[in-house]
Amino acid sequence: MLMIRTIRQSDYSNVSDLIRSTFSKTSNGYRNEAELVDRIREDPTYNKRLEVVAENNNQIIGHGLLSEIQVISSESSATGLCLAPLTVDQAFQKTGVGTAIVNELDTRAIRLGYKFISVMGWPDYYPRFGYEKASKFGIKAPFPVPDDVYMIKPLVNGGLKNVHGTVKYLDAFDE
């Protein structure tokens, strides 16, 4: 039985193993995503309610983490979130686990008052959750990235109103 719940410290090692194993089997390969998660947890803005695991029969089969970003322009700044990483054990992909994680994180983000979430990911996967090209809203990544993989979505009506500029990630992403 699938259960999505807030991460516990006792889950950290299993989550790191899951991230390493899953990303190693993708076409992009493993790019230190587990270490990124560790660094995000050390940031003062980290909120464990925005980090969840998917459990099936007491086994962690999925993980998702939202962390704060700023979208900055010369005249404004807006705080939102980014989804990174989202991980589902290969044996459980295409079974709704990723959808359950994304939906739970969206609900939690809305409850906490956030208005938008960005993601850099597969353009054939994330649009089903309402993500669109960030460039459509005048929002840019702080580094070169293909336009179709850098996406954003409002969590509430008007969530991206007057939001434009360049995304600034937590320092954890810079290492």
ZABA-49198 format. One record per residue: residue number from 1; x, y, z of N, C-alpha, C in turn; residue in one letter. Coordinates in nm, 3 decimals. Layout:
BEGIN
+------+---------+---------+---------+---------+---------+---------+---------+---------+---------+------+
: voba :    n.c1 :    n.c2 :    n.c3 :   ca.c1 :   ca.c2 :   ca.c3 :    c.c1 :    c.c2 :    c.c3 : fise :
+------+---------+---------+---------+---------+---------+---------+---------+---------+---------+------+
:  NUM :       X :       Y :       Z :       X :       Y :       Z :       X :       Y :       Z :    A :
...
+------+---------+---------+---------+---------+---------+---------+---------+---------+---------+------+
! end
This chain:
BEGIN
+------+---------+---------+---------+---------+---------+---------+---------+---------+---------+------+
: voba :    n.c1 :    n.c2 :    n.c3 :   ca.c1 :   ca.c2 :   ca.c3 :    c.c1 :    c.c2 :    c.c3 : fise :
+------+---------+---------+---------+---------+---------+---------+---------+---------+---------+------+
:    1 :   0.085 :  -0.119 :   0.000 :   0.000 :   0.000 :   0.000 :   0.089 :   0.125 :   0.000 :    M :
:    2 :   0.061 :   0.215 :  -0.092 :   0.141 :   0.336 :  -0.107 :   0.103 :   0.440 :  -0.002 :    L :
:    3 :   0.206 :   0.497 :   0.060 :   0.185 :   0.603 :   0.157 :   0.289 :   0.713 :   0.130 :    M :
:    4 :   0.244 :   0.837 :   0.125 :   0.334 :   0.952 :   0.113 :   0.339 :   1.017 :   0.249 :    I :
:    5 :   0.460 :   1.038 :   0.300 :   0.474 :   1.097 :   0.433 :   0.596 :   1.188 :   0.439 :    R :
:    6 :   0.600 :   1.270 :   0.542 :   0.715 :   1.357 :   0.565 :   0.838 :   1.272 :   0.596 :    T :
:    7 :   0.950 :   1.315 :   0.544 :   1.075 :   1.242 :   0.568 :   1.111 :   1.245 :   0.716 :    I :
:    8 :   1.180 :   1.142 :   0.759 :   1.237 :   1.136 :   0.894 :   1.389 :   1.127 :   0.880 :    R :
:    9 :   1.458 :   1.170 :   0.982 :   1.604 :   1.164 :   0.976 :   1.652 :   1.020 :   0.954 :    Q :
:   10 :   1.579 :   0.925 :   1.008 :   1.617 :   0.784 :   0.991 :   1.603 :   0.736 :   0.846 :    S :
:   11 :   1.538 :   0.816 :   0.761 :   1.522 :   0.781 :   0.619 :   1.638 :   0.829 :   0.533 :    D :
:   12 :   1.722 :   0.919 :   0.585 :   1.821 :   0.988 :   0.502 :   1.910 :   0.891 :   0.424 :    Y :
:   13 :   1.962 :   0.790 :   0.488 :   2.054 :   0.698 :   0.421 :   1.983 :   0.622 :   0.309 :    S :
:   14 :   1.862 :   0.573 :   0.336 :   1.786 :   0.501 :   0.233 :   1.751 :   0.591 :   0.115 :    N :
:   15 :   1.718 :   0.717 :   0.145 :   1.686 :   0.811 :   0.038 :   1.810 :   0.839 :  -0.047 :    V :
:   16 :   1.926 :   0.858 :   0.017 :   2.050 :   0.880 :  -0.059 :   2.079 :   0.762 :  -0.150 :    S :
:   17 :   2.062 :   0.640 :  -0.100 :   2.085 :   0.520 :  -0.182 :   1.987 :   0.516 :  -0.300 :    D :
:   18 :   1.860 :   0.548 :  -0.274 :   1.759 :   0.548 :  -0.379 :   1.794 :   0.651 :  -0.487 :    L :
:   19 :   1.832 :   0.770 :  -0.446 :   1.867 :   0.875 :  -0.543 :   1.986 :   0.831 :  -0.628 :    I :
:   20 :   2.090 :   0.783 :  -0.564 :   2.210 :   0.739 :  -0.638 :   2.175 :   0.628 :  -0.738 :    R :
:   21 :   2.103 :   0.529 :  -0.690 :   2.068 :   0.414 :  -0.773 :   1.981 :   0.456 :  -0.891 :    S :
:   22 :   1.879 :   0.535 :  -0.865 :   1.784 :   0.573 :  -0.970 :   1.847 :   0.665 :  -1.074 :    T :
:   23 :   1.916 :   0.770 :  -1.029 :   1.975 :   0.864 :  -1.124 :   2.087 :   0.799 :  -1.205 :    F :
:   24 :   2.158 :   0.703 :  -1.148 :   2.265 :   0.634 :  -1.220 :   2.212 :   0.561 :  -1.342 :    S :
:   25 :   2.084 :   0.526 :  -1.339 :   2.024 :   0.448 :  -1.448 :   1.953 :   0.536 :  -1.552 :    K :
:   26 :   1.961 :   0.669 :  -1.537 :   1.896 :   0.758 :  -1.633 :   1.995 :   0.796 :  -1.744 :    T :
:   27 :   1.942 :   0.852 :  -1.851 :   2.029 :   0.893 :  -1.962 :   2.122 :   1.006 :  -1.922 :    S :
:   28 :   2.084 :   1.088 :  -1.825 :   2.170 :   1.197 :  -1.779 :   2.273 :   1.150 :  -1.677 :    N :
:   29 :   2.249 :   1.036 :  -1.615 :   2.342 :   0.983 :  -1.516 :   2.332 :   1.053 :  -1.381 :    G :
:   30 :   2.408 :   1.003 :  -1.289 :   2.409 :   1.059 :  -1.153 :   2.495 :   1.183 :  -1.150 :    Y :
:   31 :   2.441 :   1.291 :  -1.095 :   2.513 :   1.419 :  -1.091 :   2.513 :   1.477 :  -0.949 :    R :
:   32 :   2.542 :   1.392 :  -0.853 :   2.553 :   1.434 :  -0.713 :   2.422 :   1.488 :  -0.655 :    N :
:   33 :   2.310 :   1.432 :  -0.700 :   2.180 :   1.476 :  -0.648 :   2.164 :   1.444 :  -0.499 :    E :
:   34 :   2.218 :   1.332 :  -0.453 :   2.207 :   1.297 :  -0.310 :   2.282 :   1.398 :  -0.224 :    A :
:   35 :   2.398 :   1.441 :  -0.270 :   2.475 :   1.541 :  -0.196 :   2.403 :   1.676 :  -0.198 :    E :
:   36 :   2.335 :   1.707 :  -0.309 :   2.255 :   1.829 :  -0.317 :   2.147 :   1.827 :  -0.209 :    L :
:   37 :   2.078 :   1.715 :  -0.197 :   1.974 :   1.702 :  -0.095 :   2.033 :   1.726 :   0.045 :    V :
:   38 :   2.148 :   1.668 :   0.072 :   2.213 :   1.689 :   0.202 :   2.240 :   1.837 :   0.226 :    D :
:   39 :   2.289 :   1.908 :   0.123 :   2.319 :   2.051 :   0.139 :   2.192 :   2.134 :   0.157 :    R :
:   40 :   2.086 :   2.099 :   0.086 :   1.959 :   2.172 :   0.100 :   1.909 :   2.158 :   0.244 :    I :
:   41 :   1.921 :   2.040 :   0.301 :   1.875 :   2.019 :   0.439 :   1.950 :   2.107 :   0.538 :    R :
:   42 :   2.070 :   2.152 :   0.504 :   2.149 :   2.237 :   0.593 :   2.115 :   2.385 :   0.579 :    E :
:   43 :   2.039 :   2.421 :   0.474 :   2.004 :   2.561 :   0.451 :   1.901 :   2.607 :   0.555 :    D :
:   44 :   1.914 :   2.732 :   0.604 :   1.818 :   2.781 :   0.705 :   1.673 :   2.785 :   0.657 :    P :
:   45 :   1.651 :   2.789 :   0.525 :   1.513 :   2.793 :   0.474 :   1.453 :   2.654 :   0.456 :    T :
:   46 :   1.532 :   2.548 :   0.478 :   1.483 :   2.411 :   0.461 :   1.364 :   2.387 :   0.553 :    Y :
:   47 :   1.260 :   2.326 :   0.496 :   1.139 :   2.293 :   0.571 :   1.111 :   2.145 :   0.547 :    N :
:   48 :   1.124 :   2.063 :   0.651 :   1.108 :   1.918 :   0.630 :   0.967 :   1.881 :   0.583 :    K :
:   49 :   0.869 :   1.969 :   0.603 :   0.736 :   1.940 :   0.551 :   0.732 :   1.943 :   0.398 :    R :
:   50 :   0.838 :   1.999 :   0.338 :   0.847 :   2.004 :   0.192 :   0.941 :   1.897 :   0.137 :    L :
:   51 :   0.967 :   1.795 :   0.219 :   1.044 :   1.679 :   0.175 :   0.965 :   1.554 :   0.214 :    E :
:   52 :   0.930 :   1.476 :   0.114 :   0.846 :   1.358 :   0.140 :   0.909 :   1.233 :   0.081 :    V :
:   53 :   0.866 :   1.120 :   0.135 :   0.900 :   0.990 :   0.079 :   0.772 :   0.916 :   0.045 :    V :
:   54 :   0.783 :   0.829 :  -0.054 :   0.676 :   0.735 :  -0.087 :   0.719 :   0.600 :  -0.033 :    A :
:   55 :   0.630 :   0.539 :   0.041 :   0.659 :   0.412 :   0.104 :   0.560 :   0.307 :   0.055 :    E :
:   56 :   0.612 :   0.190 :   0.026 :   0.529 :   0.077 :  -0.012 :   0.573 :  -0.042 :   0.071 :    N :
:   57 :   0.484 :  -0.095 :   0.154 :   0.519 :  -0.206 :   0.243 :   0.647 :  -0.178 :   0.322 :    N :
:   58 :   0.653 :  -0.059 :   0.382 :   0.765 :  -0.015 :   0.466 :   0.897 :   0.000 :   0.391 :    N :
:   59 :   0.892 :   0.004 :   0.258 :   1.013 :   0.026 :   0.176 :   0.999 :   0.162 :   0.108 :    Q :
:   60 :   1.104 :   0.245 :   0.116 :   1.103 :   0.375 :   0.049 :   1.126 :   0.352 :  -0.099 :    I :
:   61 :   1.027 :   0.394 :  -0.179 :   1.034 :   0.373 :  -0.324 :   1.034 :   0.505 :  -0.400 :    I :
:   62 :   1.020 :   0.617 :  -0.329 :   1.019 :   0.747 :  -0.396 :   1.052 :   0.858 :  -0.299 :    G :
:   63 :   1.091 :   0.972 :  -0.355 :   1.133 :   1.087 :  -0.275 :   1.112 :   1.214 :  -0.355 :    H :
:   64 :   1.071 :   1.319 :  -0.288 :   1.060 :   1.450 :  -0.353 :   1.094 :   1.559 :  -0.255 :    G :
:   65 :   1.156 :   1.667 :  -0.305 :   1.201 :   1.776 :  -0.220 :   1.175 :   1.909 :  -0.289 :    L :
:   66 :   1.114 :   2.001 :  -0.216 :   1.097 :   2.139 :  -0.261 :   1.187 :   2.229 :  -0.178 :    L :
:   67 :   1.255 :   2.322 :  -0.244 :   1.335 :   2.421 :  -0.172 :   1.307 :   2.559 :  -0.231 :    S :
:   68 :   1.335 :   2.661 :  -0.150 :   1.303 :   2.797 :  -0.191 :   1.394 :   2.847 :  -0.303 :    E :
:   69 :   1.333 :   2.928 :  -0.389 :   1.405 :   3.003 :  -0.492 :   1.356 :   3.147 :  -0.486 :    I :
:   70 :   1.430 :   3.235 :  -0.547 :   1.388 :   3.372 :  -0.569 :   1.385 :   3.395 :  -0.719 :    Q :
:   71 :   1.286 :   3.467 :  -0.767 :   1.285 :   3.514 :  -0.906 :   1.308 :   3.665 :  -0.896 :    V :
:   72 :   1.421 :   3.708 :  -0.951 :   1.465 :   3.845 :  -0.930 :   1.476 :   3.920 :  -1.062 :    I :
:   73 :   1.420 :   4.041 :  -1.062 :   1.437 :   4.133 :  -1.174 :   1.484 :   4.265 :  -1.116 :    S :
:   74 :   1.508 :   4.362 :  -1.201 :   1.558 :   4.491 :  -1.152 :   1.454 :   4.562 :  -1.065 :    S :
:   75 :   1.326 :   4.530 :  -1.084 :   1.223 :   4.599 :  -1.006 :   1.151 :   4.513 :  -0.903 :    E :
:   76 :   1.176 :   4.383 :  -0.900 :   1.102 :   4.300 :  -0.804 :   1.174 :   4.170 :  -0.771 :    S :
:   77 :   1.124 :   4.107 :  -0.667 :   1.173 :   3.976 :  -0.625 :   1.055 :   3.897 :  -0.571 :    S :
:   78 :   1.045 :   3.771 :  -0.608 :   0.936 :   3.685 :  -0.560 :   0.993 :   3.552 :  -0.513 :    A :
:   79 :   0.941 :   3.503 :  -0.401 :   0.986 :   3.376 :  -0.347 :   0.891 :   3.265 :  -0.391 :    T :
:   80 :   0.950 :   3.158 :  -0.440 :   0.874 :   3.040 :  -0.478 :   0.954 :   2.917 :  -0.439 :    G :
:   81 :   0.929 :   2.808 :  -0.508 :   0.995 :   2.682 :  -0.478 :   1.047 :   2.618 :  -0.606 :    L :
:   82 :   1.141 :   2.526 :  -0.589 :   1.180 :   2.441 :  -0.701 :   1.172 :   2.296 :  -0.654 :    C :
:   83 :   1.135 :   2.211 :  -0.748 :   1.128 :   2.067 :  -0.723 :   1.259 :   2.006 :  -0.770 :    L :
:   84 :   1.337 :   1.959 :  -0.676 :   1.466 :   1.897 :  -0.711 :   1.522 :   1.827 :  -0.588 :    A :
:   85 :   1.545 :   1.701 :  -0.597 :   1.505 :   1.612 :  -0.707 :   1.371 :   1.545 :  -0.678 :    P :
:   86 :   1.320 :   1.481 :  -0.782 :   1.207 :   1.389 :  -0.771 :   1.260 :   1.253 :  -0.814 :    L :
:   87 :   1.245 :   1.153 :  -0.729 :   1.303 :   1.022 :  -0.754 :   1.200 :   0.913 :  -0.728 :    T :
:   88 :   1.190 :   0.819 :  -0.822 :   1.105 :   0.701 :  -0.802 :   1.186 :   0.579 :  -0.844 :    V :
:   89 :   1.192 :   0.480 :  -0.756 :   1.261 :   0.354 :  -0.786 :   1.212 :   0.303 :  -0.922 :    D :
:   90 :   1.307 :   0.259 :  -1.005 :   1.271 :   0.217 :  -1.141 :   1.164 :   0.109 :  -1.144 :    Q :
:   91 :   1.163 :   0.021 :  -1.047 :   1.062 :  -0.086 :  -1.044 :   0.921 :  -0.032 :  -1.022 :    A :
:   92 :   0.910 :   0.093 :  -0.975 :   0.779 :   0.151 :  -0.945 :   0.745 :   0.269 :  -1.035 :    F :
:   93 :   0.829 :   0.296 :  -1.135 :   0.798 :   0.405 :  -1.228 :   0.679 :   0.368 :  -1.314 :    Q :
:   94 :   0.604 :   0.468 :  -1.354 :   0.482 :   0.451 :  -1.435 :   0.371 :   0.379 :  -1.359 :    K :
:   95 :   0.373 :   0.391 :  -1.226 :   0.266 :   0.331 :  -1.145 :   0.190 :   0.437 :  -1.064 :    T :
:   96 :   0.222 :   0.566 :  -1.084 :   0.153 :   0.672 :  -1.013 :   0.226 :   0.724 :  -0.890 :    G :
:   97 :   0.342 :   0.668 :  -0.859 :   0.417 :   0.711 :  -0.741 :   0.465 :   0.855 :  -0.757 :    V :
:   98 :   0.523 :   0.887 :  -0.873 :   0.569 :   1.024 :  -0.898 :   0.455 :   1.123 :  -0.890 :    G :
:   99 :   0.341 :   1.087 :  -0.948 :   0.223 :   1.174 :  -0.943 :   0.179 :   1.197 :  -0.799 :    T :
:  100 :   0.177 :   1.092 :  -0.719 :   0.136 :   1.105 :  -0.579 :   0.231 :   1.198 :  -0.503 :    A :
:  101 :   0.361 :   1.186 :  -0.529 :   0.459 :   1.272 :  -0.462 :   0.439 :   1.418 :  -0.504 :    I :
:  102 :   0.429 :   1.442 :  -0.635 :   0.411 :   1.579 :  -0.684 :   0.283 :   1.640 :  -0.628 :    V :
:  103 :   0.174 :   1.566 :  -0.630 :   0.047 :   1.619 :  -0.579 :   0.055 :   1.652 :  -0.430 :    N :
:  104 :   0.119 :   1.566 :  -0.352 :   0.134 :   1.592 :  -0.208 :   0.220 :   1.715 :  -0.184 :    E :
:  105 :   0.330 :   1.727 :  -0.258 :   0.416 :   1.845 :  -0.241 :   0.343 :   1.973 :  -0.282 :    L :
:  106 :   0.265 :   1.967 :  -0.389 :   0.186 :   2.085 :  -0.430 :   0.092 :   2.127 :  -0.319 :    D :
:  107 :   0.021 :   2.031 :  -0.261 :  -0.074 :   2.060 :  -0.154 :  -0.005 :   2.124 :  -0.035 :    T :
:  108 :   0.109 :   2.070 :   0.003 :   0.183 :   2.124 :   0.117 :   0.234 :   2.265 :   0.088 :    R :
:  109 :   0.283 :   2.287 :  -0.034 :   0.335 :   2.419 :  -0.072 :   0.223 :   2.524 :  -0.067 :    A :
:  110 :   0.106 :   2.489 :  -0.116 :  -0.008 :   2.581 :  -0.113 :  -0.045 :   2.613 :   0.032 :    I :
:  111 :  -0.051 :   2.511 :   0.117 :  -0.082 :   2.532 :   0.259 :   0.015 :   2.627 :   0.327 :    R :
:  112 :   0.141 :   2.622 :   0.282 :   0.245 :   2.708 :   0.341 :   0.252 :   2.845 :   0.275 :    L :
:  113 :   0.165 :   2.870 :   0.177 :   0.155 :   3.004 :   0.118 :   0.241 :   3.029 :  -0.005 :    G :
:  114 :   0.304 :   2.927 :  -0.060 :   0.384 :   2.947 :  -0.180 :   0.293 :   2.957 :  -0.302 :    Y :
:  115 :   0.339 :   3.033 :  -0.402 :   0.254 :   3.060 :  -0.518 :   0.300 :   2.994 :  -0.647 :    K :
:  116 :   0.425 :   2.946 :  -0.651 :   0.472 :   2.881 :  -0.774 :   0.587 :   2.785 :  -0.744 :    F :
:  117 :   0.604 :   2.691 :  -0.839 :   0.713 :   2.592 :  -0.831 :   0.778 :   2.583 :  -0.968 :    I :
:  118 :   0.912 :   2.579 :  -0.969 :   0.985 :   2.558 :  -1.094 :   1.047 :   2.419 :  -1.093 :    S :
:  119 :   1.081 :   2.373 :  -1.211 :   1.147 :   2.243 :  -1.224 :   1.232 :   2.245 :  -1.350 :    V :
:  120 :   1.343 :   2.175 :  -1.344 :   1.422 :   2.149 :  -1.463 :   1.412 :   1.999 :  -1.484 :    M :
:  121 :   1.342 :   1.959 :  -1.590 :   1.318 :   1.816 :  -1.605 :   1.265 :   1.779 :  -1.741 :    G :
:  122 :   1.217 :   1.657 :  -1.748 :   1.173 :   1.599 :  -1.875 :   1.050 :   1.672 :  -1.929 :    W :
:  123 :   1.060 :   1.728 :  -2.052 :   0.947 :   1.803 :  -2.109 :   0.828 :   1.715 :  -2.146 :    P :
:  124 :   0.845 :   1.584 :  -2.149 :   0.733 :   1.496 :  -2.177 :   0.667 :   1.444 :  -2.048 :    D :
:  125 :   0.719 :   1.484 :  -1.932 :   0.665 :   1.437 :  -1.804 :   0.597 :   1.549 :  -1.724 :    Y :
:  126 :   0.667 :   1.657 :  -1.701 :   0.619 :   1.759 :  -1.610 :   0.498 :   1.841 :  -1.658 :    Y :
:  127 :   0.477 :   1.862 :  -1.787 :   0.357 :   1.937 :  -1.827 :   0.225 :   1.875 :  -1.779 :    P :
:  128 :   0.223 :   1.745 :  -1.755 :   0.099 :   1.682 :  -1.706 :   0.059 :   1.735 :  -1.568 :    R :
:  129 :   0.155 :   1.797 :  -1.498 :   0.126 :   1.855 :  -1.366 :   0.103 :   2.005 :  -1.373 :    F :
:  130 :   0.092 :   2.058 :  -1.494 :   0.066 :   2.200 :  -1.509 :   0.189 :   2.286 :  -1.533 :    G :
:  131 :   0.306 :   2.223 :  -1.546 :   0.428 :   2.299 :  -1.573 :   0.430 :   2.344 :  -1.719 :    Y :
:  132 :   0.476 :   2.468 :  -1.739 :   0.493 :   2.524 :  -1.873 :   0.633 :   2.582 :  -1.882 :    E :
:  133 :   0.676 :   2.610 :  -2.004 :   0.807 :   2.673 :  -2.022 :   0.814 :   2.800 :  -1.939 :    K :
:  134 :   0.919 :   2.813 :  -1.860 :   0.936 :   2.932 :  -1.777 :   0.950 :   3.058 :  -1.863 :    A :
:  135 :   1.010 :   3.041 :  -1.980 :   1.030 :   3.156 :  -2.069 :   0.898 :   3.222 :  -2.109 :    S :
:  136 :   0.791 :   3.146 :  -2.109 :   0.658 :   3.201 :  -2.141 :   0.619 :   3.310 :  -2.042 :    K :
:  137 :   0.673 :   3.303 :  -1.921 :   0.642 :   3.400 :  -1.816 :   0.754 :   3.502 :  -1.796 :    F :
:  138 :   0.854 :   3.498 :  -1.883 :   0.967 :   3.590 :  -1.868 :   1.059 :   3.550 :  -1.754 :    G :
:  139 :   1.065 :   3.420 :  -1.726 :   1.149 :   3.369 :  -1.617 :   1.262 :   3.286 :  -1.679 :    I :
:  140 :   1.385 :   3.316 :  -1.634 :   1.503 :   3.251 :  -1.691 :   1.581 :   3.177 :  -1.583 :    K :
:  141 :   1.649 :   3.073 :  -1.626 :   1.741 :   3.001 :  -1.538 :   1.868 :   3.086 :  -1.524 :    A :
:  142 :   1.943 :   3.065 :  -1.416 :   2.067 :   3.139 :  -1.398 :   2.185 :   3.079 :  -1.474 :    P :
:  143 :   2.158 :   2.980 :  -1.558 :   2.261 :   2.910 :  -1.634 :   2.199 :   2.866 :  -1.766 :    F :
:  144 :   2.282 :   2.836 :  -1.866 :   2.228 :   2.791 :  -1.994 :   2.155 :   2.657 :  -1.979 :    P :
:  145 :   2.035 :   2.651 :  -2.030 :   1.955 :   2.529 :  -2.025 :   1.856 :   2.532 :  -2.141 :    V :
:  146 :   1.827 :   2.418 :  -2.203 :   1.728 :   2.418 :  -2.311 :   1.593 :   2.470 :  -2.263 :    P :
:  147 :   1.531 :   2.551 :  -2.347 :   1.405 :   2.617 :  -2.311 :   1.296 :   2.520 :  -2.270 :    D :
:  148 :   1.290 :   2.404 :  -2.335 :   1.179 :   2.312 :  -2.308 :   1.194 :   2.231 :  -2.179 :    D :
:  149 :   1.312 :   2.234 :  -2.116 :   1.330 :   2.158 :  -1.991 :   1.322 :   2.247 :  -1.867 :    V :
:  150 :   1.318 :   2.378 :  -1.885 :   1.310 :   2.469 :  -1.771 :   1.167 :   2.519 :  -1.761 :    Y :
:  151 :   1.094 :   2.470 :  -1.658 :   0.950 :   2.492 :  -1.649 :   0.910 :   2.550 :  -1.514 :    M :
:  152 :   0.788 :   2.604 :  -1.513 :   0.733 :   2.662 :  -1.391 :   0.582 :   2.647 :  -1.395 :    I :
:  153 :   0.519 :   2.648 :  -1.277 :   0.373 :   2.646 :  -1.274 :   0.325 :   2.728 :  -1.156 :    K :
:  154 :   0.213 :   2.797 :  -1.174 :   0.151 :   2.865 :  -1.060 :   0.076 :   2.761 :  -0.976 :    P :
:  155 :   0.078 :   2.780 :  -0.846 :   0.003 :   2.692 :  -0.756 :  -0.137 :   2.746 :  -0.727 :    L :
:  156 :  -0.154 :   2.875 :  -0.747 :  -0.282 :   2.942 :  -0.722 :  -0.309 :   3.036 :  -0.839 :    V :
:  157 :  -0.434 :   3.076 :  -0.856 :  -0.466 :   3.173 :  -0.960 :  -0.384 :   3.299 :  -0.939 :    N :
:  158 :  -0.320 :   3.345 :  -1.045 :  -0.237 :   3.465 :  -1.036 :  -0.104 :   3.441 :  -0.968 :    G :
:  159 :  -0.066 :   3.317 :  -0.946 :   0.056 :   3.285 :  -0.874 :   0.183 :   3.335 :  -0.940 :    G :
:  160 :   0.176 :   3.363 :  -1.070 :   0.293 :   3.414 :  -1.141 :   0.273 :   3.558 :  -1.188 :    L :
:  161 :   0.167 :   3.621 :  -1.139 :   0.142 :   3.761 :  -1.178 :   0.257 :   3.849 :  -1.129 :    K :
:  162 :   0.311 :   3.928 :  -1.219 :   0.422 :   4.020 :  -1.190 :   0.549 :   3.947 :  -1.147 :    N :
:  163 :   0.560 :   3.818 :  -1.175 :   0.681 :   3.743 :  -1.145 :   0.757 :   3.725 :  -1.276 :    V :
:  164 :   0.876 :   3.782 :  -1.283 :   0.962 :   3.766 :  -1.400 :   1.105 :   3.798 :  -1.358 :    H :
:  165 :   1.198 :   3.750 :  -1.437 :   1.338 :   3.773 :  -1.405 :   1.416 :   3.643 :  -1.407 :    G :
:  166 :   1.527 :   3.642 :  -1.333 :   1.616 :   3.528 :  -1.329 :   1.604 :   3.456 :  -1.195 :    T :
:  167 :   1.600 :   3.325 :  -1.201 :   1.589 :   3.244 :  -1.079 :   1.721 :   3.244 :  -1.004 :    V :
:  168 :   1.712 :   3.258 :  -0.873 :   1.828 :   3.241 :  -0.785 :   1.797 :   3.125 :  -0.692 :    K :
:  169 :   1.882 :   3.022 :  -0.702 :   1.867 :   2.904 :  -0.618 :   1.939 :   2.924 :  -0.484 :    Y :
:  170 :   1.912 :   2.834 :  -0.391 :   1.987 :   2.831 :  -0.267 :   2.135 :   2.809 :  -0.298 :    L :
:  171 :   2.222 :   2.854 :  -0.209 :   2.365 :   2.832 :  -0.226 :   2.399 :   2.684 :  -0.240 :    D :
:  172 :   2.316 :   2.596 :  -0.186 :   2.339 :   2.451 :  -0.193 :   2.354 :   2.403 :  -0.337 :    A :
:  173 :   2.291 :   2.472 :  -0.432 :   2.297 :   2.432 :  -0.572 :   2.429 :   2.472 :  -0.638 :    F :
:  174 :   2.505 :   2.561 :  -0.574 :   2.627 :   2.615 :  -0.635 :   2.748 :   2.525 :  -0.618 :    D :
:  175 :   2.740 :   2.428 :  -0.529 :   2.859 :   2.347 :  -0.498 :   2.880 :   2.234 :  -0.594 :    E :
+------+---------+---------+---------+---------+---------+---------+---------+---------+---------+------+
! end
